[in-house]
Amino acid sequence: MLPAERLDAAFEGKYSDAIPWFADLTYWYHSHEEMGTLPTRYRGEGRINLYMDMGCGAHEELYRPVFRIKRRQVEINVYETKDHDGSIVRHEVFQTPVGELRRVSKHSFKSHSTATIEHPVKTERDLKVLRFILRDQIVEKDPEIYEWQSRAMQKWNGWGIVSSLPPRTPLMRMIVEWAGFSNTVKLQWRSREEFDETIQVMCEADDPVYEAVSEAPAKYVYFGENLSSDMVSPRLFKTYLEPYYRKRSLELHSKGKKIYLHIDGSLRGLLPLLAQTGIDCAQSLTPAPAGDVDVKDFRRLAGNSIVLWGGLPGVLFSEKYPVEMLRRILEDIIETYINDYKFIIGVADQVPPDGEIDRVKMVSEIVNSKGRR
């Protein structure tokens, strides 16, 4: 069986000939592409060759939003500057009839990552502006992405899963994209009525997005939440996330979709709550010592119904850590989950830019020998 066939079996809770193994190589790929050190064989359309050579499945390569947004009155002006260290600083200015919001983000070429350094929403007044922005937008299905999904499913058949990417759920969008963690907590406590109204407007604005996702060719839907229980307490989860997940899970399951949710931080407070929401899979599980749960305890905390995906800390693919550390945790995973048909081995979160790509191949070799059933 090929990686995607094994993963399909895991989502159905069915037998596969070996434990599925998927890796996110996008950071490694793009950093080497920028440095000019990417082998010619892997460039452009040859990206699939990287995964075939390494012997692992792909997922981060193959998700995209399946909708596009038009605006009636809101104007978004974007410009870039350079920081003193050469990093690109991106400024987005949202101009509306009721006020202006500004987001500033910084891209680091060294880590091939982008961080928001100024969030747009800081005050109760800003929530009013955000609601105008959300109500102003028109969401349409993107037929070009539908066609891209169909082509990608044919090309990557057996080696990757194609997924639709909706926005983060409203609470996580507030934390990650609009207000930041600190301001989200303050606004939720001090301006609860305005905050909850904004969350509700976000939910309503997402309805046409999920219509587009439901009709897309791809079977899989990726909730790129970046959940962590050191940011989202069980109380916040049950108030804002659980009802949303239940609603979208019912909608998507009725259309034959499967959902995997990105939870890559502290697990102990939230992993036991996910199965009851209808989500099919908890993805990118990071074990101790990088996380707060031993890899052998994942299933005990999560329950038997949900698919588990992860287990290999991304840092262990870096030359800064002995390869034996990676080998040991992989062998623990195989010993624990060899007969668990709902477990997928994955990198939590990505193979880093300085990762040794041969370690990915080593994992494949061990899975194909010791991970066979």
BALOBA-1460 file (C-alpha; in Angstrom, 3 decimals):
// residues 373
<rec num="1" residu="m" x="0.000" y="0.000" z="0.000"/>
<rec num="2" residu="l" x="1.069" y="3.603" z="-0.638"/>
<rec num="3" residu="p" x="1.022" y="6.301" z="2.098"/>
<rec num="4" residu="a" x="-2.329" y="7.845" z="1.114"/>
<rec num="5" residu="e" x="-3.994" y="4.436" z="0.972"/>
<rec num="6" residu="r" x="-2.776" y="3.716" z="4.499"/>
<rec num="7" residu="l" x="-4.035" y="7.095" z="5.708"/>
<rec num="8" residu="d" x="-7.459" y="6.517" z="4.111"/>
<rec num="9" residu="a" x="-7.644" y="3.224" z="5.990"/>
<rec num="10" residu="a" x="-6.770" y="4.965" z="9.281"/>
<rec num="11" residu="f" x="-9.633" y="7.438" z="8.838"/>
<rec num="12" residu="e" x="-11.952" y="4.457" z="8.371"/>
<rec num="13" residu="g" x="-10.411" y="2.537" z="11.280"/>
<rec num="14" residu="k" x="-9.494" y="-0.286" z="8.924"/>
<rec num="15" residu="y" x="-6.429" y="-2.493" z="8.523"/>
<rec num="16" residu="s" x="-3.462" y="-1.311" z="6.498"/>
<rec num="17" residu="d" x="-0.234" y="-3.203" z="5.852"/>
<rec num="18" residu="a" x="1.851" y="-0.726" z="7.884"/>
<rec num="19" residu="i" x="1.380" y="2.336" z="10.089"/>
<rec num="20" residu="p" x="0.768" y="5.384" z="7.843"/>
<rec num="21" residu="w" x="3.635" y="7.889" z="7.770"/>
<rec num="22" residu="f" x="3.270" y="11.512" z="6.600"/>
<rec num="23" residu="a" x="5.699" y="14.430" z="6.832"/>
<rec num="24" residu="d" x="5.465" y="18.176" z="6.310"/>
<rec num="25" residu="l" x="8.524" y="19.071" z="4.231"/>
<rec num="26" residu="t" x="7.336" y="22.519" z="3.138"/>
<rec num="27" residu="y" x="9.675" y="24.530" z="5.420"/>
<rec num="28" residu="w" x="12.659" y="22.439" z="4.373"/>
<rec num="29" residu="y" x="11.658" y="22.714" z="0.708"/>
<rec num="30" residu="h" x="11.129" y="26.481" z="0.587"/>
<rec num="31" residu="s" x="14.228" y="27.319" z="2.609"/>
<rec num="32" residu="h" x="16.424" y="25.292" z="0.232"/>
<rec num="33" residu="e" x="14.580" y="26.803" z="-2.719"/>
<rec num="34" residu="e" x="15.403" y="30.314" z="-1.452"/>
<rec num="35" residu="m" x="19.040" y="29.389" z="-0.776"/>
<rec num="36" residu="g" x="19.428" y="27.812" z="-4.227"/>
<rec num="37" residu="t" x="20.325" y="24.414" z="-2.739"/>
<rec num="38" residu="l" x="17.185" y="22.546" z="-3.784"/>
<rec num="39" residu="p" x="17.983" y="19.647" z="-6.147"/>
<rec num="40" residu="t" x="16.687" y="20.216" z="-9.677"/>
<rec num="41" residu="r" x="14.689" y="16.981" z="-9.496"/>
<rec num="42" residu="y" x="12.451" y="18.509" z="-6.796"/>
<rec num="43" residu="r" x="11.769" y="21.911" z="-8.331"/>
<rec num="44" residu="g" x="8.365" y="22.995" z="-9.588"/>
<rec num="45" residu="e" x="6.204" y="20.074" z="-10.639"/>
<rec num="46" residu="g" x="8.937" y="17.735" z="-9.425"/>
<rec num="47" residu="r" x="7.998" y="18.348" z="-5.801"/>
<rec num="48" residu="i" x="6.217" y="14.998" z="-5.688"/>
<rec num="49" residu="n" x="9.601" y="13.347" z="-6.339"/>
<rec num="50" residu="l" x="10.815" y="14.571" z="-2.945"/>
<rec num="51" residu="y" x="8.071" y="12.652" z="-1.140"/>
<rec num="52" residu="m" x="8.475" y="9.570" z="-3.305"/>
<rec num="53" residu="d" x="12.245" y="9.550" z="-2.737"/>
<rec num="54" residu="m" x="11.790" y="10.001" z="1.010"/>
<rec num="55" residu="g" x="9.014" y="7.388" z="1.169"/>
<rec num="56" residu="c" x="6.457" y="9.480" z="3.068"/>
<rec num="57" residu="g" x="3.044" y="10.951" z="2.314"/>
<rec num="58" residu="a" x="2.297" y="14.653" z="1.722"/>
<rec num="59" residu="h" x="-0.480" y="16.825" z="3.122"/>
<rec num="60" residu="e" x="0.739" y="20.409" z="3.730"/>
<rec num="61" residu="e" x="1.675" y="20.666" z="0.052"/>
<rec num="62" residu="l" x="-1.873" y="19.964" z="-1.002"/>
<rec num="63" residu="y" x="-4.331" y="22.158" z="0.866"/>
<rec num="64" residu="r" x="-5.773" y="25.447" z="-0.349"/>
<rec num="65" residu="p" x="-8.792" y="27.674" z="0.317"/>
<rec num="66" residu="v" x="-11.572" y="26.845" z="-2.138"/>
<rec num="67" residu="f" x="-13.254" y="30.244" z="-1.982"/>
<rec num="68" residu="r" x="-12.486" y="33.838" z="-2.875"/>
<rec num="69" residu="i" x="-13.602" y="37.050" z="-1.221"/>
<rec num="70" residu="k" x="-14.863" y="40.223" z="-2.833"/>
<rec num="71" residu="r" x="-15.558" y="43.438" z="-0.939"/>
<rec num="72" residu="r" x="-18.139" y="46.142" z="-1.397"/>
<rec num="73" residu="q" x="-16.840" y="49.134" z="0.568"/>
<rec num="74" residu="v" x="-13.731" y="47.960" z="2.392"/>
<rec num="75" residu="e" x="-10.382" y="48.741" z="0.794"/>
<rec num="76" residu="i" x="-7.220" y="46.851" z="1.777"/>
<rec num="77" residu="n" x="-3.964" y="48.614" z="1.015"/>
<rec num="78" residu="v" x="-0.786" y="46.550" z="1.277"/>
<rec num="79" residu="y" x="2.806" y="47.746" z="1.218"/>
<rec num="80" residu="e" x="6.150" y="46.309" z="2.320"/>
<rec num="81" residu="t" x="9.224" y="47.689" z="4.040"/>
<rec num="82" residu="k" x="12.534" y="46.149" z="5.126"/>
<rec num="83" residu="d" x="13.609" y="45.772" z="8.727"/>
<rec num="84" residu="h" x="17.171" y="46.463" z="9.882"/>
<rec num="85" residu="d" x="17.989" y="42.746" z="9.646"/>
<rec num="86" residu="g" x="16.715" y="42.500" z="6.073"/>
<rec num="87" residu="s" x="13.406" y="40.859" z="7.001"/>
<rec num="88" residu="i" x="10.361" y="41.855" z="4.972"/>
<rec num="89" residu="v" x="7.729" y="43.761" z="6.963"/>
<rec num="90" residu="r" x="4.231" y="43.666" z="5.456"/>
<rec num="91" residu="h" x="1.623" y="46.309" z="6.291"/>
<rec num="92" residu="e" x="-2.096" y="45.711" z="5.629"/>
<rec num="93" residu="v" x="-4.431" y="48.659" z="6.138"/>
<rec num="94" residu="f" x="-8.177" y="47.949" z="6.212"/>
<rec num="95" residu="q" x="-10.039" y="51.156" z="5.363"/>
<rec num="96" residu="t" x="-13.776" y="51.213" z="6.092"/>
<rec num="97" residu="p" x="-16.489" y="53.885" z="6.524"/>
<rec num="98" residu="v" x="-16.492" y="53.205" z="10.289"/>
<rec num="99" residu="g" x="-12.734" y="53.242" z="10.913"/>
<rec num="100" residu="e" x="-9.381" y="51.763" z="10.021"/>
<rec num="101" residu="l" x="-7.503" y="48.651" z="11.160"/>
<rec num="102" residu="r" x="-3.843" y="47.832" z="10.567"/>
<rec num="103" residu="r" x="-1.982" y="44.518" z="10.601"/>
<rec num="104" residu="v" x="1.817" y="44.350" z="10.508"/>
<rec num="105" residu="s" x="3.669" y="41.077" z="9.932"/>
<rec num="106" residu="k" x="7.322" y="40.170" z="9.553"/>
<rec num="107" residu="h" x="8.811" y="37.440" z="7.381"/>
<rec num="108" residu="s" x="12.081" y="35.805" z="8.388"/>
<rec num="109" residu="f" x="14.039" y="34.203" z="5.558"/>
<rec num="110" residu="k" x="16.188" y="32.299" z="8.047"/>
<rec num="111" residu="s" x="13.273" y="30.356" z="9.530"/>
<rec num="112" residu="h" x="10.999" y="30.715" z="6.504"/>
<rec num="113" residu="s" x="8.191" y="31.842" z="8.788"/>
<rec num="114" residu="t" x="5.965" y="34.880" z="9.228"/>
<rec num="115" residu="a" x="4.817" y="36.390" z="12.513"/>
<rec num="116" residu="t" x="2.263" y="39.109" z="13.227"/>
<rec num="117" residu="i" x="3.974" y="41.904" z="15.139"/>
<rec num="118" residu="e" x="0.943" y="44.213" z="15.341"/>
<rec num="119" residu="h" x="-2.608" y="42.867" z="15.439"/>
<rec num="120" residu="p" x="-5.440" y="44.966" z="14.013"/>
<rec num="121" residu="v" x="-7.926" y="44.634" z="16.893"/>
<rec num="122" residu="k" x="-6.931" y="46.258" z="20.165"/>
<rec num="123" residu="t" x="-10.077" y="47.948" z="21.549"/>
<rec num="124" residu="e" x="-13.842" y="47.558" z="21.712"/>
<rec num="125" residu="r" x="-14.127" y="50.141" z="18.921"/>
<rec num="126" residu="d" x="-11.961" y="47.932" z="16.734"/>
<rec num="127" residu="l" x="-14.453" y="45.089" z="17.145"/>
<rec num="128" residu="k" x="-17.078" y="47.288" z="15.520"/>
<rec num="129" residu="v" x="-14.762" y="47.894" z="12.555"/>
<rec num="130" residu="l" x="-14.028" y="44.166" z="12.281"/>
<rec num="131" residu="r" x="-17.754" y="43.381" z="12.163"/>
<rec num="132" residu="f" x="-18.156" y="45.845" z="9.303"/>
<rec num="133" residu="i" x="-15.306" y="44.162" z="7.419"/>
<rec num="134" residu="l" x="-16.930" y="40.749" z="7.862"/>
<rec num="135" residu="r" x="-20.399" y="41.903" z="6.824"/>
<rec num="136" residu="d" x="-18.967" y="43.723" z="3.830"/>
<rec num="137" residu="q" x="-17.424" y="40.644" z="2.246"/>
<rec num="138" residu="i" x="-18.912" y="38.477" z="-0.499"/>
<rec num="139" residu="v" x="-17.729" y="34.845" z="-0.497"/>
<rec num="140" residu="e" x="-17.721" y="32.910" z="-3.763"/>
<rec num="141" residu="k" x="-16.642" y="29.393" z="-4.713"/>
<rec num="142" residu="d" x="-13.357" y="29.319" z="-6.603"/>
<rec num="143" residu="p" x="-13.732" y="27.041" z="-9.644"/>
<rec num="144" residu="e" x="-10.015" y="27.316" z="-10.444"/>
<rec num="145" residu="i" x="-9.148" y="25.711" z="-7.107"/>
<rec num="146" residu="y" x="-11.786" y="23.036" z="-7.659"/>
<rec num="147" residu="e" x="-10.002" y="22.185" z="-10.920"/>
<rec num="148" residu="w" x="-6.614" y="22.304" z="-9.190"/>
<rec num="149" residu="q" x="-7.847" y="19.862" z="-6.537"/>
<rec num="150" residu="s" x="-9.004" y="17.412" z="-9.190"/>
<rec num="151" residu="r" x="-5.648" y="17.577" z="-10.992"/>
<rec num="152" residu="a" x="-3.687" y="17.250" z="-7.749"/>
<rec num="153" residu="m" x="-5.695" y="14.207" z="-6.651"/>
<rec num="154" residu="q" x="-4.788" y="12.489" z="-9.900"/>
<rec num="155" residu="k" x="-1.118" y="13.487" z="-9.849"/>
<rec num="156" residu="w" x="-0.478" y="12.722" z="-6.161"/>
<rec num="157" residu="n" x="-2.645" y="9.601" z="-6.127"/>
<rec num="158" residu="g" x="-1.250" y="7.332" z="-3.426"/>
<rec num="159" residu="w" x="1.379" y="9.858" z="-2.249"/>
<rec num="160" residu="g" x="-0.652" y="12.738" z="-0.867"/>
<rec num="161" residu="i" x="-4.063" y="13.829" z="0.344"/>
<rec num="162" residu="v" x="-5.672" y="16.937" z="-1.116"/>
<rec num="163" residu="s" x="-7.591" y="19.068" z="1.388"/>
<rec num="164" residu="s" x="-9.841" y="22.110" z="1.438"/>
<rec num="165" residu="l" x="-8.737" y="24.839" z="3.846"/>
<rec num="166" residu="p" x="-11.439" y="26.917" z="5.547"/>
<rec num="167" residu="p" x="-10.434" y="29.853" z="7.759"/>
<rec num="168" residu="r" x="-9.566" y="29.181" z="11.358"/>
<rec num="169" residu="t" x="-12.599" y="29.014" z="13.603"/>
<rec num="170" residu="p" x="-13.727" y="32.396" z="14.981"/>
<rec num="171" residu="l" x="-12.049" y="32.212" z="18.389"/>
<rec num="172" residu="m" x="-8.747" y="31.030" z="16.919"/>
<rec num="173" residu="r" x="-8.962" y="33.700" z="14.217"/>
<rec num="174" residu="m" x="-9.289" y="36.314" z="16.949"/>
<rec num="175" residu="i" x="-6.273" y="34.921" z="18.798"/>
<rec num="176" residu="v" x="-3.984" y="34.287" z="15.820"/>
<rec num="177" residu="e" x="-5.027" y="36.806" z="13.171"/>
<rec num="178" residu="w" x="-7.036" y="39.710" z="14.550"/>
<rec num="179" residu="a" x="-6.349" y="40.500" z="18.216"/>
<rec num="180" residu="g" x="-3.553" y="38.322" z="19.568"/>
<rec num="181" residu="f" x="-3.853" y="36.223" z="22.698"/>
<rec num="182" residu="s" x="-3.648" y="38.971" z="25.314"/>
<rec num="183" residu="n" x="-6.158" y="41.308" z="23.684"/>
<rec num="184" residu="t" x="-8.549" y="38.450" z="22.934"/>
<rec num="185" residu="v" x="-8.656" y="37.511" z="26.614"/>
<rec num="186" residu="k" x="-9.084" y="41.146" z="27.695"/>
<rec num="187" residu="l" x="-11.880" y="41.818" z="25.212"/>
<rec num="188" residu="q" x="-13.672" y="38.590" z="26.106"/>
<rec num="189" residu="w" x="-13.693" y="39.608" z="29.794"/>
<rec num="190" residu="r" x="-14.174" y="43.376" z="29.577"/>
<rec num="191" residu="s" x="-16.382" y="43.706" z="26.492"/>
<rec num="192" residu="r" x="-18.180" y="40.368" z="26.508"/>
<rec num="193" residu="e" x="-21.285" y="41.520" z="24.631"/>
<rec num="194" residu="e" x="-19.284" y="43.178" z="21.830"/>
<rec num="195" residu="f" x="-16.870" y="40.241" z="21.704"/>
<rec num="196" residu="d" x="-19.602" y="37.613" z="21.467"/>
<rec num="197" residu="e" x="-21.435" y="39.614" z="18.800"/>
<rec num="198" residu="t" x="-18.227" y="39.687" z="16.760"/>
<rec num="199" residu="i" x="-17.761" y="35.934" z="17.141"/>
<rec num="200" residu="q" x="-21.339" y="35.401" z="15.973"/>
<rec num="201" residu="v" x="-20.804" y="37.621" z="12.920"/>
<rec num="202" residu="m" x="-17.688" y="35.557" z="12.105"/>
<rec num="203" residu="c" x="-19.740" y="32.356" z="12.334"/>
<rec num="204" residu="e" x="-22.366" y="33.723" z="9.953"/>
<rec num="205" residu="a" x="-19.692" y="34.999" z="7.548"/>
<rec num="206" residu="d" x="-18.292" y="31.457" z="7.400"/>
<rec num="207" residu="d" x="-21.521" y="29.863" z="6.157"/>
<rec num="208" residu="p" x="-20.835" y="30.444" z="2.424"/>
<rec num="209" residu="v" x="-17.241" y="29.304" z="2.981"/>
<rec num="210" residu="y" x="-18.474" y="25.921" z="4.147"/>
<rec num="211" residu="e" x="-20.856" y="25.696" z="1.217"/>
<rec num="212" residu="a" x="-17.795" y="26.001" z="-1.022"/>
<rec num="213" residu="v" x="-15.875" y="23.435" z="1.040"/>
<rec num="214" residu="s" x="-18.805" y="21.003" z="0.979"/>
<rec num="215" residu="e" x="-18.975" y="21.083" z="-2.818"/>
<rec num="216" residu="a" x="-15.220" y="20.880" z="-3.446"/>
<rec num="217" residu="p" x="-13.769" y="17.698" z="-4.998"/>
<rec num="218" residu="a" x="-11.405" y="17.000" z="-2.065"/>
<rec num="219" residu="k" x="-12.607" y="14.569" z="0.585"/>
<rec num="220" residu="y" x="-10.404" y="15.973" z="3.334"/>
<rec num="221" residu="v" x="-10.872" y="19.265" z="5.174"/>
<rec num="222" residu="y" x="-8.029" y="20.775" z="7.199"/>
<rec num="223" residu="f" x="-8.826" y="22.840" z="10.277"/>
<rec num="224" residu="g" x="-5.489" y="24.679" z="10.671"/>
<rec num="225" residu="e" x="-6.233" y="25.766" z="14.223"/>
<rec num="226" residu="n" x="-2.819" y="25.513" z="15.925"/>
<rec num="227" residu="l" x="-4.670" y="24.597" z="19.105"/>
<rec num="228" residu="s" x="-2.787" y="24.512" z="22.385"/>
<rec num="229" residu="s" x="-4.231" y="24.170" z="25.876"/>
<rec num="230" residu="d" x="-1.854" y="26.808" z="27.230"/>
<rec num="231" residu="m" x="-3.817" y="29.344" z="25.133"/>
<rec num="232" residu="v" x="-7.311" y="27.826" z="25.055"/>
<rec num="233" residu="s" x="-8.706" y="26.620" z="28.359"/>
<rec num="234" residu="p" x="-11.380" y="23.919" z="28.555"/>
<rec num="235" residu="r" x="-13.854" y="26.697" z="29.472"/>
<rec num="236" residu="l" x="-13.084" y="28.703" z="26.327"/>
<rec num="237" residu="f" x="-13.100" y="25.501" z="24.282"/>
<rec num="238" residu="k" x="-16.571" y="24.489" z="25.460"/>
<rec num="239" residu="t" x="-17.951" y="28.022" z="25.077"/>
<rec num="240" residu="y" x="-16.627" y="28.937" z="21.623"/>
<rec num="241" residu="l" x="-15.005" y="25.982" z="19.871"/>
<rec num="242" residu="e" x="-17.051" y="22.897" z="20.679"/>
<rec num="243" residu="p" x="-20.382" y="24.293" z="19.332"/>
<rec num="244" residu="y" x="-18.642" y="25.506" z="16.175"/>
<rec num="245" residu="y" x="-16.885" y="22.187" z="15.552"/>
<rec num="246" residu="r" x="-20.144" y="20.292" z="16.081"/>
<rec num="247" residu="k" x="-21.985" y="22.479" z="13.575"/>
<rec num="248" residu="r" x="-19.327" y="22.222" z="10.870"/>
<rec num="249" residu="s" x="-18.699" y="18.514" z="11.474"/>
<rec num="250" residu="l" x="-22.375" y="17.719" z="10.917"/>
<rec num="251" residu="e" x="-22.424" y="19.795" z="7.732"/>
<rec num="252" residu="l" x="-19.233" y="18.308" z="6.307"/>
<rec num="253" residu="h" x="-19.940" y="14.710" z="7.266"/>
<rec num="254" residu="s" x="-23.296" y="14.929" z="5.492"/>
<rec num="255" residu="k" x="-21.285" y="15.635" z="2.320"/>
<rec num="256" residu="g" x="-18.857" y="12.754" z="2.888"/>
<rec num="257" residu="k" x="-15.939" y="14.896" z="4.103"/>
<rec num="258" residu="k" x="-13.298" y="13.945" z="6.667"/>
<rec num="259" residu="i" x="-11.844" y="16.557" z="9.047"/>
<rec num="260" residu="y" x="-8.384" y="16.720" z="10.582"/>
<rec num="261" residu="l" x="-7.586" y="19.425" z="13.117"/>
<rec num="262" residu="h" x="-4.123" y="20.853" z="13.813"/>
<rec num="263" residu="i" x="-3.309" y="20.688" z="17.537"/>
<rec num="264" residu="d" x="0.427" y="21.093" z="17.984"/>
<rec num="265" residu="g" x="0.985" y="22.610" z="21.421"/>
<rec num="266" residu="s" x="0.086" y="21.535" z="24.947"/>
<rec num="267" residu="l" x="-2.382" y="18.662" z="24.696"/>
<rec num="268" residu="r" x="-3.454" y="17.640" z="28.183"/>
<rec num="269" residu="g" x="-6.343" y="20.086" z="28.612"/>
<rec num="270" residu="l" x="-7.883" y="19.729" z="25.135"/>
<rec num="271" residu="l" x="-7.110" y="16.308" z="23.656"/>
<rec num="272" residu="p" x="-9.775" y="14.576" z="25.800"/>
<rec num="273" residu="l" x="-12.408" y="17.039" z="24.487"/>
<rec num="274" residu="l" x="-11.915" y="16.682" z="20.736"/>
<rec num="275" residu="a" x="-13.642" y="13.360" z="20.050"/>
<rec num="276" residu="q" x="-17.019" y="14.607" z="21.320"/>
<rec num="277" residu="t" x="-17.046" y="17.444" z="18.754"/>
<rec num="278" residu="g" x="-17.301" y="15.224" z="15.679"/>
<rec num="279" residu="i" x="-13.786" y="16.027" z="14.452"/>
<rec num="280" residu="d" x="-12.330" y="12.919" z="12.800"/>
<rec num="281" residu="c" x="-8.638" y="13.400" z="13.546"/>
<rec num="282" residu="a" x="-6.310" y="15.255" z="15.925"/>
<rec num="283" residu="q" x="-3.273" y="16.108" z="13.796"/>
<rec num="284" residu="s" x="0.320" y="17.145" z="14.593"/>
<rec num="285" residu="l" x="0.348" y="15.781" z="18.157"/>
<rec num="286" residu="t" x="3.605" y="16.853" z="19.789"/>
<rec num="287" residu="p" x="4.821" y="14.506" z="22.547"/>
<rec num="288" residu="a" x="6.853" y="15.180" z="25.674"/>
<rec num="289" residu="p" x="9.426" y="16.544" z="26.232"/>
<rec num="290" residu="a" x="8.517" y="19.022" z="23.471"/>
<rec num="291" residu="g" x="4.857" y="18.746" z="24.507"/>
<rec num="292" residu="d" x="3.158" y="17.888" z="27.788"/>
<rec num="293" residu="v" x="1.932" y="14.320" z="27.112"/>
<rec num="294" residu="d" x="4.027" y="11.205" z="26.613"/>
<rec num="295" residu="v" x="3.479" y="9.631" z="23.206"/>
<rec num="296" residu="k" x="2.328" y="6.410" z="24.879"/>
<rec num="297" residu="d" x="-0.524" y="8.300" z="26.594"/>
<rec num="298" residu="f" x="-2.087" y="9.865" z="23.492"/>
<rec num="299" residu="r" x="-4.752" y="7.198" z="23.052"/>
<rec num="300" residu="r" x="-5.600" y="7.002" z="26.740"/>
<rec num="301" residu="l" x="-6.374" y="10.736" z="26.811"/>
<rec num="302" residu="a" x="-8.061" y="10.986" z="23.430"/>
<rec num="303" residu="g" x="-10.356" y="7.954" z="23.632"/>
<rec num="304" residu="n" x="-10.796" y="5.258" z="21.024"/>
<rec num="305" residu="s" x="-12.967" y="6.972" z="18.422"/>
<rec num="306" residu="i" x="-10.681" y="9.697" z="17.061"/>
<rec num="307" residu="v" x="-7.781" y="9.282" z="14.623"/>
<rec num="308" residu="l" x="-4.418" y="10.361" z="16.083"/>
<rec num="309" residu="w" x="-1.697" y="11.836" z="13.860"/>
<rec num="310" residu="g" x="1.788" y="12.943" z="14.928"/>
<rec num="311" residu="g" x="4.341" y="11.797" z="17.473"/>
<rec num="312" residu="l" x="7.698" y="12.882" z="15.990"/>
<rec num="313" residu="p" x="8.883" y="16.321" z="17.206"/>
<rec num="314" residu="g" x="10.127" y="18.363" z="14.248"/>
<rec num="315" residu="v" x="13.217" y="19.517" z="16.146"/>
<rec num="316" residu="l" x="14.519" y="15.940" z="16.189"/>
<rec num="317" residu="f" x="15.069" y="16.157" z="12.428"/>
<rec num="318" residu="s" x="17.647" y="18.908" z="13.023"/>
<rec num="319" residu="e" x="21.347" y="18.119" z="13.182"/>
<rec num="320" residu="k" x="21.363" y="19.840" z="16.582"/>
<rec num="321" residu="y" x="19.852" y="16.685" z="18.094"/>
<rec num="322" residu="p" x="21.303" y="13.163" z="17.999"/>
<rec num="323" residu="v" x="19.584" y="10.966" z="15.460"/>
<rec num="324" residu="e" x="19.217" y="8.285" z="18.138"/>
<rec num="325" residu="m" x="16.658" y="10.466" z="19.941"/>
<rec num="326" residu="l" x="14.463" y="10.381" z="16.845"/>
<rec num="327" residu="r" x="14.986" y="6.650" z="16.431"/>
<rec num="328" residu="r" x="14.018" y="5.934" z="20.050"/>
<rec num="329" residu="i" x="10.750" y="7.876" z="19.978"/>
<rec num="330" residu="l" x="9.844" y="6.325" z="16.614"/>
<rec num="331" residu="e" x="10.360" y="2.844" z="18.045"/>
<rec num="332" residu="d" x="8.187" y="3.787" z="21.054"/>
<rec num="333" residu="i" x="5.435" y="4.875" z="18.656"/>
<rec num="334" residu="i" x="5.622" y="1.661" z="16.661"/>
<rec num="335" residu="e" x="5.638" y="-0.509" z="19.785"/>
<rec num="336" residu="t" x="2.610" y="1.352" z="21.207"/>
<rec num="337" residu="y" x="0.498" y="1.801" z="18.072"/>
<rec num="338" residu="i" x="1.372" y="-1.091" z="15.767"/>
<rec num="339" residu="n" x="-2.107" y="-2.549" z="16.293"/>
<rec num="340" residu="d" x="-3.933" y="0.781" z="16.514"/>
<rec num="341" residu="y" x="-5.538" y="1.184" z="13.103"/>
<rec num="342" residu="k" x="-6.395" y="4.833" z="13.829"/>
<rec num="343" residu="f" x="-2.846" y="6.099" z="14.316"/>
<rec num="344" residu="i" x="-0.772" y="8.001" z="11.723"/>
<rec num="345" residu="i" x="2.893" y="8.765" z="12.294"/>
<rec num="346" residu="g" x="3.621" y="12.401" z="11.516"/>
<rec num="347" residu="v" x="6.109" y="15.191" z="12.088"/>
<rec num="348" residu="a" x="4.937" y="17.586" z="14.771"/>
<rec num="349" residu="d" x="5.014" y="20.178" z="13.329"/>
<rec num="350" residu="q" x="7.420" y="20.413" z="10.368"/>
<rec num="351" residu="v" x="10.850" y="19.217" z="9.364"/>
<rec num="352" residu="p" x="12.769" y="22.471" z="10.024"/>
<rec num="353" residu="p" x="14.751" y="24.404" z="7.410"/>
<rec num="354" residu="d" x="18.004" y="22.998" z="8.825"/>
<rec num="355" residu="g" x="16.557" y="19.488" z="9.021"/>
<rec num="356" residu="e" x="18.573" y="16.557" z="7.725"/>
<rec num="357" residu="i" x="16.404" y="15.135" z="4.963"/>
<rec num="358" residu="d" x="18.072" y="11.728" z="5.309"/>
<rec num="359" residu="r" x="16.349" y="11.395" z="8.690"/>
<rec num="360" residu="v" x="12.992" y="11.444" z="6.897"/>
<rec num="361" residu="k" x="14.154" y="8.561" z="4.749"/>
<rec num="362" residu="m" x="15.395" y="6.755" z="7.865"/>
<rec num="363" residu="v" x="11.923" y="6.995" z="9.410"/>
<rec num="364" residu="s" x="10.432" y="5.513" z="6.230"/>
<rec num="365" residu="e" x="12.857" y="2.609" z="6.313"/>
<rec num="366" residu="i" x="12.083" y="1.836" z="9.959"/>
<rec num="367" residu="v" x="8.313" y="2.096" z="9.382"/>
<rec num="368" residu="n" x="8.563" y="-0.227" z="6.380"/>
<rec num="369" residu="s" x="10.445" y="-2.786" z="8.422"/>
<rec num="370" residu="k" x="9.243" y="-2.571" z="12.035"/>
<rec num="371" residu="g" x="5.907" y="-0.843" z="11.363"/>
<rec num="372" residu="r" x="4.469" y="-3.635" z="9.227"/>
<rec num="373" residu="r" x="1.428" y="-5.481" z="10.523"/>
